[in-house]
Amino acid sequence: MILFVGDVARGDRDREGFQEIDFSAMFGPLCKWVARIDDAARIPEYVSRAYSTAISGRPGPVVLVLPEDMLKDEVEALDRPRVCSPPQAADPLAMTTLMDLLKDACSPVAIVGGAGWDAGASHYFTEFAERIGLPVIAAFRRQDAVANTSSVYAGNLGYGPNPKLVERVKNADLLLVVGARLGEATTDGYTLITPEHSGQTLVHVHPDPNELGRVYRTELPICADPHEFSEFAVSWEDEVIAFSDGEKAHAEWLEWTTAQPREGVALDLGQVVMHMRDVLPADSIICNGAGNFSGWWHRYWHYAALPSQLAPTNGSMGYGMPAGVAAALRFPEREVVVVAGDGDFLMNGQEMATAVRYGADMLIIVVDNASYGTIRMHQERDYPERLSGTELLNPDFAALARAFGAWAETVERTEEFAPALERARAQKGVKLLHLKTDVEFITAGTTITKLREQSRR
């Protein structure tokens, strides 16, 4: 991401003029590089460096600050050629060491997704993992890193993972991490995989050398692009011992992602997702923001082609709507579904105006439990029945959508969802289904009543 920001005139700097900000101080902790272009003749130089910085190593944003008077200067300058990522092939000696480690391993697992991961990496790594029966686990909100139909796909880490998958990671003797940083969410606060990970060998493949060994003790760091690494791995000709764990892990994931009907709930989100799986194309793009509502889709939806999951790895509320608009305009031939909680949707719901204006064809599902569910969950777990600022007085989301020019309908019972979804899919343009749910069923796996009981023990 390259962010161009207007600034006060060069001669007015440091006077606290209208909207003047110290952009280096403001954006410095959030991006890879911040620079001000004071000389218009150097614009090609700065822009070229900005793109090179943004796409090299661990991809990230760059900010270029533009003084308003500089933009009026007339100069002669030469354009720079298009910037491409430098090739980062895996070292052959390191690959030999990795294959030797795999030969000696008893229960290895792979954790994939993240920096530099693309469709090529997905294709090649899946082929390699299937050939040797290596369980492949997606990092937090990287569930489309490999097609979930793969015979070795084992599920995802993050919030509310499969307990059997957690045990598989704990018992692994070799961790092959490709592209992922092993951040807080993926590792459950650095407890599932600790920085020292005693008894486990860590092979970390990442395109940024600054990431290797920064947090985790790393037995074999490989600085390489995930695509290049995966292509090298699948072309490896020497025999690598095959494991049976991949298919076992996949079977456990299939069982975990099959939603059973819940008693006492009028609108069962597990059954909602199961029905969506039955009728929507496998390559549908699911876009969500942050909140407990997303847990149902993270657990029960099966992700296919890359990209098919657009979700924030930094927990940003309101992400789903703008992500969905972008996906619908970029991939008009695919079905795009925005899943948003009520509080989440109210962050950026006004982007319906953008979607309608530009003719986006997309479905929006608003899960309305009249609460900031995630925060409510933490309050009930730590201070049962002592609530603070989590209840919401919501608008009629269906009426709101119609006011923007979208088609909309409200759903309050499980049996109403299937026909409502059929009617929505028959419409062109922006469609919204307002799902009114019970806050008692706070996650896909527990209730508020259970949280209160557990906290009092």
KELUMGU-395827 format. One record per residue (C-alpha): x, y, z; residue number from 1; residue in one letter. Coordinates in pm, 1 decimal, decimal comma. Example, Ala and Ser with C-alpha at 12.3 -4.5 7.8 and 13.67 -1.06 7.14 Angstrom:
<nodes>
[[1230,0; -450,0; 780,0]; 1; A]
[[1367,0; -106,0; 714,0]; 2; S]
</nodes>
This chain:
<nodes>
[[0,0; 0,0; 0,0]; 1; M]
[[134,2; 339,0; -102,3]; 2; I]
[[-26,9; 631,2; 79,6]; 3; L]
[[15,6; 980,8; -67,5]; 4; F]
[[-70,9; 1248,8; 190,0]; 5; V]
[[-104,4; 1620,4; 127,4]; 6; G]
[[95,7; 1852,8; 355,1]; 7; D]
[[128,5; 2223,4; 423,1]; 8; V]
[[350,6; 2432,5; 197,4]; 9; A]
[[723,6; 2397,2; 252,5]; 10; R]
[[758,6; 2755,6; 375,6]; 11; G]
[[484,4; 2710,5; 636,7]; 12; D]
[[622,5; 2402,4; 804,5]; 13; R]
[[653,2; 2400,0; 1187,1]; 14; D]
[[402,2; 2683,8; 1230,4]; 15; R]
[[117,5; 2447,7; 1321,6]; 16; E]
[[-70,9; 2555,2; 1012,6]; 17; G]
[[-413,1; 2423,0; 919,6]; 18; F]
[[-403,0; 2039,3; 933,9]; 19; Q]
[[-25,0; 2028,9; 977,7]; 20; E]
[[91,8; 1698,2; 1128,7]; 21; I]
[[427,9; 1540,1; 1196,1]; 22; D]
[[369,9; 1249,6; 957,6]; 23; F]
[[689,5; 1068,4; 1048,6]; 24; S]
[[581,6; 1056,2; 1412,5]; 25; A]
[[223,9; 966,1; 1320,8]; 26; M]
[[286,4; 690,2; 1066,4]; 27; F]
[[636,6; 578,7; 1164,0]; 28; G]
[[529,8; 291,6; 1393,9]; 29; P]
[[266,8; 173,2; 1143,6]; 30; L]
[[454,0; 147,7; 815,3]; 31; C]
[[787,1; 58,2; 658,4]; 32; K]
[[895,8; 405,0; 545,8]; 33; W]
[[776,0; 767,8; 569,2]; 34; V]
[[925,5; 1037,3; 344,9]; 35; A]
[[847,2; 1391,1; 229,9]; 36; R]
[[906,2; 1491,7; -131,0]; 37; I]
[[1035,2; 1849,1; -125,5]; 38; D]
[[1185,0; 1846,0; -476,2]; 39; D]
[[943,3; 1763,9; -759,8]; 40; A]
[[1232,1; 1646,3; -979,3]; 41; A]
[[1282,9; 1356,6; -736,2]; 42; R]
[[924,0; 1229,8; -752,6]; 43; I]
[[1017,9; 927,4; -972,2]; 44; P]
[[1299,2; 838,2; -732,4]; 45; E]
[[1077,3; 850,1; -424,5]; 46; Y]
[[786,0; 666,8; -586,2]; 47; V]
[[1016,0; 393,0; -716,0]; 48; S]
[[1171,2; 348,6; -372,9]; 49; R]
[[828,1; 347,6; -212,2]; 50; A]
[[710,1; 57,3; -427,4]; 51; Y]
[[1037,4; -130,8; -382,1]; 52; S]
[[1013,4; -92,4; -4,4]; 53; T]
[[646,1; -188,0; 6,9]; 54; A]
[[679,2; -513,1; -190,8]; 55; I]
[[1017,7; -636,5; -70,0]; 56; S]
[[1067,1; -869,3; 225,4]; 57; G]
[[760,8; -852,8; 447,3]; 58; R]
[[512,0; -649,4; 239,9]; 59; P]
[[383,7; -335,5; 408,4]; 60; G]
[[263,7; 22,4; 363,2]; 61; P]
[[471,6; 326,9; 273,8]; 62; V]
[[373,2; 692,5; 323,5]; 63; V]
[[486,5; 973,1; 90,6]; 64; L]
[[413,4; 1327,9; 209,2]; 65; V]
[[344,2; 1591,5; -57,6]; 66; L]
[[376,8; 1964,4; 27,8]; 67; P]
[[101,8; 2147,2; -154,7]; 68; E]
[[332,3; 2403,1; -315,7]; 69; D]
[[567,7; 2130,1; -440,7]; 70; M]
[[280,8; 1987,1; -643,1]; 71; L]
[[267,2; 2308,6; -847,1]; 72; K]
[[635,5; 2303,0; -944,7]; 73; D]
[[724,0; 2238,4; -1309,5]; 74; E]
[[1041,3; 2033,9; -1353,9]; 75; V]
[[1205,5; 1794,1; -1595,3]; 76; E]
[[1236,9; 1437,8; -1472,4]; 77; A]
[[1280,5; 1087,7; -1612,9]; 78; L]
[[1026,9; 820,1; -1528,8]; 79; D]
[[1157,4; 510,1; -1357,2]; 80; R]
[[1073,0; 159,3; -1485,7]; 81; P]
[[820,3; -60,0; -1310,4]; 82; R]
[[948,1; -198,9; -981,4]; 83; V]
[[936,6; -577,0; -934,1]; 84; C]
[[1006,2; -786,8; -628,0]; 85; S]
[[1364,3; -916,5; -621,3]; 86; P]
[[1384,1; -1293,9; -669,0]; 87; P]
[[1430,5; -1482,3; -342,9]; 88; Q]
[[1501,9; -1844,6; -417,6]; 89; A]
[[1558,4; -2090,3; -136,5]; 90; A]
[[1916,4; -2192,3; -70,5]; 91; D]
[[1980,1; -2549,9; -199,7]; 92; P]
[[2185,0; -2638,9; 107,2]; 93; L]
[[1903,3; -2523,9; 335,8]; 94; A]
[[1654,6; -2730,7; 133,2]; 95; M]
[[1876,5; -3036,7; 171,4]; 96; T]
[[1883,5; -2980,7; 546,2]; 97; T]
[[1504,0; -2943,5; 554,5]; 98; L]
[[1451,1; -3269,4; 366,8]; 99; M]
[[1686,1; -3447,4; 605,7]; 100; D]
[[1488,1; -3308,2; 899,5]; 101; L]
[[1165,9; -3436,2; 743,9]; 102; L]
[[1318,1; -3781,5; 700,7]; 103; K]
[[1399,3; -3790,8; 1071,8]; 104; D]
[[1066,2; -3647,1; 1188,9]; 105; A]
[[783,9; -3854,3; 1334,6]; 106; C]
[[498,5; -3602,1; 1353,0]; 107; S]
[[571,7; -3286,9; 1149,9]; 108; P]
[[318,0; -3015,3; 1069,6]; 109; V]
[[323,9; -2715,5; 836,8]; 110; A]
[[178,5; -2373,4; 922,3]; 111; I]
[[131,9; -2156,6; 614,4]; 112; V]
[[6,6; -1822,8; 484,6]; 113; G]
[[113,0; -1463,7; 522,8]; 114; G]
[[388,0; -1257,5; 367,4]; 115; A]
[[437,5; -1324,1; -2,4]; 116; G]
[[186,2; -1610,3; -17,5]; 117; W]
[[15,2; -1630,6; -357,7]; 118; D]
[[-171,7; -1873,8; -582,7]; 119; A]
[[155,6; -2026,6; -701,0]; 120; G]
[[272,4; -2091,9; -346,5]; 121; A]
[[-65,0; -2247,6; -271,3]; 122; S]
[[-50,0; -2478,2; -573,2]; 123; H]
[[307,6; -2595,6; -528,0]; 124; Y]
[[299,8; -2633,0; -150,1]; 125; F]
[[-26,3; -2828,7; -161,4]; 126; T]
[[123,7; -3067,8; -416,7]; 127; E]
[[435,7; -3112,3; -202,6]; 128; F]
[[239,8; -3165,4; 120,0]; 129; A]
[[-1,6; -3413,9; -37,9]; 130; E]
[[288,6; -3613,5; -181,9]; 131; R]
[[440,4; -3671,4; 163,5]; 132; I]
[[121,2; -3663,1; 373,7]; 133; G]
[[222,7; -3349,4; 565,7]; 134; L]
[[-63,7; -3186,0; 765,0]; 135; P]
[[-109,2; -2826,9; 647,8]; 136; V]
[[-244,8; -2574,2; 897,1]; 137; I]
[[-351,7; -2221,3; 806,4]; 138; A]
[[-227,8; -1931,2; 1015,7]; 139; A]
[[-483,0; -1692,8; 1166,2]; 140; F]
[[-728,3; -1579,6; 899,1]; 141; R]
[[-521,8; -1738,3; 620,3]; 142; R]
[[-770,2; -2020,4; 562,8]; 143; Q]
[[-756,6; -1981,0; 184,9]; 144; D]
[[-377,7; -2032,2; 178,1]; 145; A]
[[-447,0; -2382,0; 46,2]; 146; V]
[[-774,8; -2519,1; -86,3]; 147; A]
[[-963,5; -2669,6; 204,4]; 148; N]
[[-1052,2; -2967,1; -15,5]; 149; T]
[[-688,4; -3078,6; -1,7]; 150; S]
[[-649,0; -3424,6; 153,0]; 151; S]
[[-393,2; -3283,5; 401,4]; 152; V]
[[-565,2; -2959,5; 503,3]; 153; Y]
[[-589,1; -2970,3; 882,7]; 154; A]
[[-771,4; -2646,9; 970,6]; 155; G]
[[-670,1; -2310,2; 1107,8]; 156; N]
[[-516,5; -2162,6; 1418,4]; 157; L]
[[-638,8; -1848,0; 1588,4]; 158; G]
[[-940,9; -1797,6; 1810,0]; 159; Y]
[[-1141,8; -2107,3; 1898,5]; 160; G]
[[-937,4; -2368,0; 1707,4]; 161; P]
[[-1013,2; -2738,8; 1695,6]; 162; N]
[[-885,0; -2891,1; 2023,6]; 163; P]
[[-753,7; -3191,2; 1829,1]; 164; K]
[[-556,2; -2956,3; 1605,1]; 165; L]
[[-412,9; -2780,5; 1910,0]; 166; V]
[[-290,3; -3114,3; 2043,6]; 167; E]
[[-142,5; -3201,1; 1704,7]; 168; R]
[[62,6; -2880,5; 1707,5]; 169; V]
[[173,4; -2936,1; 2066,9]; 170; K]
[[286,0; -3290,9; 1986,4]; 171; N]
[[464,5; -3203,3; 1661,9]; 172; A]
[[838,5; -3263,9; 1661,8]; 173; D]
[[897,3; -3051,4; 1349,4]; 174; L]
[[727,7; -2720,0; 1269,9]; 175; L]
[[760,6; -2606,7; 908,4]; 176; L]
[[634,3; -2247,4; 901,2]; 177; V]
[[608,7; -2090,9; 555,4]; 178; V]
[[516,3; -1722,7; 517,8]; 179; G]
[[351,0; -1689,2; 858,7]; 180; A]
[[509,9; -1480,5; 1135,5]; 181; R]
[[376,5; -1697,0; 1420,0]; 182; L]
[[206,5; -1393,2; 1568,9]; 183; G]
[[1,8; -1367,3; 1887,2]; 184; E]
[[-330,4; -1481,7; 1737,4]; 185; A]
[[-185,1; -1780,4; 1552,5]; 186; T]
[[1,5; -1902,6; 1862,3]; 187; T]
[[-267,2; -1823,2; 2123,0]; 188; D]
[[-61,3; -1556,2; 2289,7]; 189; G]
[[272,9; -1732,1; 2229,4]; 190; Y]
[[159,3; -2028,1; 2440,9]; 191; T]
[[65,5; -2290,6; 2181,2]; 192; L]
[[406,3; -2243,0; 2022,4]; 193; I]
[[637,8; -2075,2; 2271,1]; 194; T]
[[940,7; -1871,0; 2165,5]; 195; P]
[[1164,1; -2154,8; 2289,6]; 196; E]
[[929,0; -2439,2; 2175,2]; 197; H]
[[1113,3; -2703,2; 2377,6]; 198; S]
[[1128,1; -3042,7; 2210,1]; 199; G]
[[1032,4; -2905,2; 1869,8]; 200; Q]
[[1245,6; -2816,8; 1569,6]; 201; T]
[[1142,3; -2496,6; 1390,9]; 202; L]
[[1206,8; -2440,6; 1020,8]; 203; V]
[[1093,9; -2087,1; 939,2]; 204; H]
[[1058,5; -1975,0; 577,8]; 205; V]
[[998,4; -1601,8; 540,5]; 206; H]
[[1090,8; -1338,9; 279,2]; 207; P]
[[1209,5; -1085,6; 537,9]; 208; D]
[[1541,8; -1165,4; 708,6]; 209; P]
[[1447,0; -934,1; 995,8]; 210; N]
[[1162,6; -1169,2; 1089,4]; 211; E]
[[1376,7; -1482,1; 1110,6]; 212; L]
[[1491,2; -1546,2; 1465,2]; 213; G]
[[1340,6; -1221,1; 1592,3]; 214; R]
[[1094,6; -1383,3; 1835,1]; 215; V]
[[1142,5; -1757,5; 1800,4]; 216; Y]
[[1446,2; -1975,7; 1841,9]; 217; R]
[[1487,4; -2102,1; 1486,3]; 218; T]
[[1684,6; -2414,9; 1407,2]; 219; E]
[[1668,0; -2361,4; 1029,7]; 220; L]
[[1587,3; -2010,6; 901,8]; 221; P]
[[1526,0; -1989,9; 525,8]; 222; I]
[[1499,8; -1641,9; 377,6]; 223; C]
[[1295,9; -1706,0; 64,7]; 224; A]
[[980,1; -1609,6; -115,6]; 225; D]
[[707,7; -1867,5; -29,2]; 226; P]
[[631,8; -1918,5; -398,6]; 227; H]
[[996,8; -1986,0; -483,6]; 228; E]
[[1037,7; -2210,0; -178,7]; 229; F]
[[725,9; -2414,1; -256,4]; 230; S]
[[821,6; -2460,9; -620,1]; 231; E]
[[1166,2; -2580,2; -510,4]; 232; F]
[[1011,6; -2819,3; -256,7]; 233; A]
[[771,9; -2984,2; -502,2]; 234; V]
[[1053,8; -3037,0; -754,2]; 235; S]
[[1270,1; -3217,1; -497,0]; 236; W]
[[1362,5; -3549,5; -654,2]; 237; E]
[[1510,4; -3741,7; -361,1]; 238; D]
[[1269,4; -3963,8; -175,3]; 239; E]
[[1106,1; -3813,2; 135,4]; 240; V]
[[932,3; -4045,6; 376,9]; 241; I]
[[553,4; -4027,4; 358,3]; 242; A]
[[337,9; -3963,1; 665,8]; 243; F]
[[-16,0; -4077,0; 743,2]; 244; S]
[[-91,6; -3776,6; 962,5]; 245; D]
[[-213,6; -3555,6; 677,8]; 246; G]
[[-524,3; -3757,7; 599,6]; 247; E]
[[-598,1; -3812,7; 969,7]; 248; K]
[[-576,0; -3439,9; 1037,3]; 249; A]
[[-804,1; -3366,3; 742,8]; 250; H]
[[-1063,7; -3613,1; 872,1]; 251; A]
[[-1054,3; -3443,6; 1212,4]; 252; E]
[[-1106,9; -3106,8; 1043,0]; 253; W]
[[-1406,5; -3236,3; 844,3]; 254; L]
[[-1567,2; -3355,3; 1166,9]; 255; E]
[[-1491,3; -3022,8; 1341,7]; 256; W]
[[-1646,0; -2818,8; 1060,3]; 257; T]
[[-1973,9; -3009,6; 1048,0]; 258; T]
[[-2224,5; -2804,7; 1247,4]; 259; A]
[[-2473,6; -2994,0; 1460,0]; 260; Q]
[[-2809,6; -2826,3; 1535,3]; 261; P]
[[-2811,9; -2636,7; 1864,9]; 262; R]
[[-3106,2; -2667,0; 2099,0]; 263; E]
[[-3299,3; -2365,0; 2214,8]; 264; G]
[[-3180,0; -2122,8; 1947,9]; 265; V]
[[-3427,8; -1964,1; 1707,0]; 266; A]
[[-3170,2; -1871,8; 1441,5]; 267; L]
[[-2884,0; -2123,5; 1435,8]; 268; D]
[[-2582,7; -1966,4; 1264,4]; 269; L]
[[-2412,5; -2304,8; 1231,8]; 270; G]
[[-2697,9; -2427,2; 1014,5]; 271; Q]
[[-2692,5; -2098,0; 825,3]; 272; V]
[[-2330,3; -2156,7; 724,7]; 273; V]
[[-2397,0; -2522,1; 639,1]; 274; M]
[[-2676,4; -2416,6; 403,1]; 275; H]
[[-2453,6; -2153,4; 244,9]; 276; M]
[[-2193,7; -2423,9; 183,3]; 277; R]
[[-2458,5; -2630,6; 4,7]; 278; D]
[[-2583,3; -2362,2; -233,5]; 279; V]
[[-2304,4; -2106,2; -287,8]; 280; L]
[[-2016,1; -2168,1; -529,2]; 281; P]
[[-1704,5; -2310,5; -365,4]; 282; A]
[[-1498,1; -2011,0; -478,7]; 283; D]
[[-1725,4; -1752,1; -316,3]; 284; S]
[[-1529,6; -1473,8; -147,5]; 285; I]
[[-1615,6; -1433,7; 220,5]; 286; I]
[[-1534,3; -1091,6; 368,9]; 287; C]
[[-1564,1; -1018,3; 738,3]; 288; N]
[[-1456,0; -768,0; 998,6]; 289; G]
[[-1381,3; -841,1; 1363,4]; 290; A]
[[-1612,8; -993,7; 1618,6]; 291; G]
[[-1746,8; -1321,8; 1756,0]; 292; N]
[[-1991,9; -1346,3; 1464,8]; 293; F]
[[-1703,8; -1434,1; 1232,2]; 294; S]
[[-1629,2; -1747,3; 1433,4]; 295; G]
[[-1917,4; -1938,2; 1273,6]; 296; W]
[[-1778,4; -1879,1; 925,0]; 297; W]
[[-1418,3; -1939,3; 1030,5]; 298; H]
[[-1518,6; -2275,2; 1173,3]; 299; R]
[[-1782,8; -2405,4; 933,8]; 300; Y]
[[-1716,2; -2244,7; 595,3]; 301; W]
[[-1482,9; -2428,5; 357,2]; 302; H]
[[-1254,8; -2185,7; 173,4]; 303; Y]
[[-1145,9; -2261,9; -179,9]; 304; A]
[[-959,9; -2053,6; -434,8]; 305; A]
[[-707,8; -1787,1; -336,5]; 306; L]
[[-829,9; -1527,8; -260,8]; 307; P]
[[-1154,1; -1638,6; -99,7]; 308; S]
[[-1107,2; -1506,0; 255,2]; 309; Q]
[[-1075,1; -1133,0; 314,7]; 310; L]
[[-1045,7; -1082,4; 689,0]; 311; A]
[[-833,8; -856,0; 911,5]; 312; P]
[[-539,0; -1014,4; 1089,0]; 313; T]
[[-516,2; -710,8; 1319,9]; 314; N]
[[-873,2; -732,6; 1449,7]; 315; G]
[[-1012,7; -427,7; 1269,0]; 316; S]
[[-1386,3; -380,4; 1305,4]; 317; M]
[[-1562,4; -258,8; 993,2]; 318; G]
[[-1320,4; -429,8; 752,4]; 319; Y]
[[-1575,4; -652,9; 579,1]; 320; G]
[[-1782,3; -389,6; 396,9]; 321; M]
[[-1503,0; -203,8; 212,3]; 322; P]
[[-1326,2; -535,0; 148,0]; 323; A]
[[-1646,3; -673,0; -1,7]; 324; G]
[[-1692,9; -370,8; -228,6]; 325; V]
[[-1336,6; -409,1; -355,9]; 326; A]
[[-1380,4; -784,4; -411,4]; 327; A]
[[-1711,4; -743,1; -594,7]; 328; A]
[[-1565,5; -485,5; -832,5]; 329; L]
[[-1243,0; -679,3; -891,6]; 330; R]
[[-1405,3; -1022,8; -930,6]; 331; F]
[[-1749,9; -958,5; -1083,7]; 332; P]
[[-1772,3; -1320,5; -1199,1]; 333; E]
[[-1754,8; -1456,4; -842,1]; 334; R]
[[-2005,3; -1439,8; -559,4]; 335; E]
[[-1901,5; -1204,4; -280,4]; 336; V]
[[-2047,4; -1230,7; 68,9]; 337; V]
[[-1987,5; -973,7; 342,1]; 338; V]
[[-2046,3; -1110,0; 692,2]; 339; V]
[[-2070,7; -838,5; 955,2]; 340; A]
[[-2176,9; -813,2; 1316,1]; 341; G]
[[-2412,4; -531,8; 1408,7]; 342; D]
[[-2147,2; -320,0; 1581,2]; 343; G]
[[-1899,6; -416,8; 1311,9]; 344; D]
[[-2138,3; -314,1; 1032,5]; 345; F]
[[-2207,9; 23,7; 1193,6]; 346; L]
[[-1838,5; 111,2; 1155,1]; 347; M]
[[-1849,6; 119,5; 773,5]; 348; N]
[[-2203,9; 34,7; 667,0]; 349; G]
[[-2222,9; 361,0; 476,1]; 350; Q]
[[-2004,3; 195,7; 211,3]; 351; E]
[[-2331,5; 52,6; 78,0]; 352; M]
[[-2355,0; 386,8; -100,8]; 353; A]
[[-2026,5; 310,5; -279,2]; 354; T]
[[-2140,1; -43,0; -363,9]; 355; A]
[[-2471,6; 76,1; -508,8]; 356; V]
[[-2312,5; 364,7; -696,0]; 357; R]
[[-2060,2; 144,8; -876,6]; 358; Y]
[[-2296,8; -145,8; -941,6]; 359; G]
[[-2131,2; -399,7; -714,2]; 360; A]
[[-2304,5; -737,5; -705,1]; 361; D]
[[-2268,3; -858,2; -347,3]; 362; M]
[[-2454,6; -1009,6; -54,6]; 363; L]
[[-2429,7; -857,5; 292,9]; 364; I]
[[-2522,7; -1063,3; 599,4]; 365; I]
[[-2562,7; -858,2; 917,2]; 366; V]
[[-2560,7; -1067,1; 1234,2]; 367; V]
[[-2754,9; -862,2; 1487,5]; 368; D]
[[-2746,2; -967,3; 1853,8]; 369; N]
[[-2777,9; -607,9; 1980,9]; 370; A]
[[-2436,6; -629,0; 2143,4]; 371; S]
[[-2063,0; -586,5; 2101,8]; 372; Y]
[[-2038,8; -963,1; 2132,2]; 373; G]
[[-1666,5; -1014,2; 2178,1]; 374; T]
[[-1640,4; -754,6; 2453,7]; 375; I]
[[-1957,5; -889,8; 2615,0]; 376; R]
[[-1799,1; -1236,5; 2612,5]; 377; M]
[[-1491,2; -1109,7; 2798,9]; 378; H]
[[-1706,3; -922,8; 3049,2]; 379; Q]
[[-1918,8; -1230,2; 3120,9]; 380; E]
[[-1612,1; -1452,3; 3151,9]; 381; R]
[[-1422,0; -1228,2; 3394,6]; 382; D]
[[-1700,6; -1024,6; 3561,6]; 383; Y]
[[-2027,5; -1217,1; 3508,1]; 384; P]
[[-2341,7; -1003,6; 3478,4]; 385; E]
[[-2138,8; -683,0; 3525,9]; 386; R]
[[-2182,9; -526,9; 3184,2]; 387; L]
[[-2046,6; -195,8; 3065,0]; 388; S]
[[-2116,6; -31,2; 2731,0]; 389; G]
[[-2176,1; -344,8; 2523,9]; 390; T]
[[-2550,5; -326,0; 2459,6]; 391; E]
[[-2655,4; -172,2; 2126,9]; 392; L]
[[-2976,6; 0,7; 2024,0]; 393; L]
[[-2968,7; -87,3; 1656,7]; 394; N]
[[-3154,0; 49,8; 1355,7]; 395; P]
[[-3366,5; -167,9; 1129,5]; 396; D]
[[-3078,1; -282,2; 910,8]; 397; F]
[[-3307,9; -402,4; 631,1]; 398; A]
[[-3478,5; -62,6; 616,8]; 399; A]
[[-3139,4; 107,9; 624,9]; 400; L]
[[-3019,9; -99,8; 328,8]; 401; A]
[[-3331,7; -15,7; 129,0]; 402; R]
[[-3270,5; 351,8; 200,9]; 403; A]
[[-2934,4; 312,8; 24,2]; 404; F]
[[-3105,3; 149,3; -275,1]; 405; G]
[[-3026,0; -213,1; -188,7]; 406; A]
[[-3260,4; -511,5; -167,4]; 407; W]
[[-3306,2; -633,8; 189,9]; 408; A]
[[-3493,4; -876,3; 411,1]; 409; E]
[[-3499,0; -968,3; 782,2]; 410; T]
[[-3453,8; -1326,5; 904,4]; 411; V]
[[-3536,7; -1434,8; 1260,9]; 412; E]
[[-3560,6; -1816,1; 1242,8]; 413; R]
[[-3336,5; -2087,7; 1099,1]; 414; T]
[[-3602,9; -2218,0; 861,2]; 415; E]
[[-3647,7; -1868,8; 715,4]; 416; E]
[[-3287,6; -1839,3; 602,3]; 417; F]
[[-3280,3; -2076,9; 303,2]; 418; A]
[[-3572,1; -1916,4; 115,2]; 419; P]
[[-3446,7; -1567,7; 205,2]; 420; A]
[[-3102,5; -1651,0; 66,0]; 421; L]
[[-3261,3; -1783,3; -252,3]; 422; E]
[[-3458,2; -1460,6; -295,6]; 423; R]
[[-3147,0; -1254,0; -228,9]; 424; A]
[[-2937,2; -1441,0; -484,1]; 425; R]
[[-3206,6; -1386,8; -744,6]; 426; A]
[[-3151,7; -1010,5; -715,2]; 427; Q]
[[-2888,5; -808,5; -897,7]; 428; K]
[[-2672,7; -554,4; -719,0]; 429; G]
[[-2644,5; -511,4; -343,7]; 430; V]
[[-2848,5; -744,2; -123,5]; 431; K]
[[-2867,3; -748,3; 256,8]; 432; L]
[[-3000,1; -1014,2; 491,8]; 433; L]
[[-3059,2; -888,9; 845,4]; 434; H]
[[-3016,1; -1188,3; 1079,5]; 435; L]
[[-3158,9; -1122,1; 1426,2]; 436; K]
[[-2987,1; -1356,8; 1671,8]; 437; T]
[[-2988,0; -1426,9; 2045,6]; 438; D]
[[-2687,7; -1288,8; 2235,6]; 439; V]
[[-2712,3; -1589,0; 2470,0]; 440; E]
[[-2537,3; -1793,4; 2199,2]; 441; F]
[[-2227,7; -1578,5; 2216,3]; 442; I]
[[-1994,0; -1805,3; 2014,0]; 443; T]
[[-2015,8; -2118,3; 1801,7]; 444; A]
[[-1908,8; -2324,6; 2101,0]; 445; G]
[[-2047,3; -2169,1; 2418,3]; 446; T]
[[-2323,0; -1956,5; 2571,5]; 447; T]
[[-2336,8; -1670,7; 2818,3]; 448; I]
[[-2491,3; -1903,8; 3074,9]; 449; T]
[[-2195,0; -2141,4; 3046,3]; 450; K]
[[-1947,0; -1854,8; 3072,2]; 451; L]
[[-2110,5; -1737,0; 3393,3]; 452; R]
[[-2108,7; -2086,8; 3539,7]; 453; E]
[[-1741,9; -2137,2; 3454,9]; 454; Q]
[[-1636,9; -1801,6; 3601,2]; 455; S]
[[-1802,3; -1882,2; 3934,7]; 456; R]
[[-1624,0; -2213,5; 3985,6]; 457; R]
</nodes>
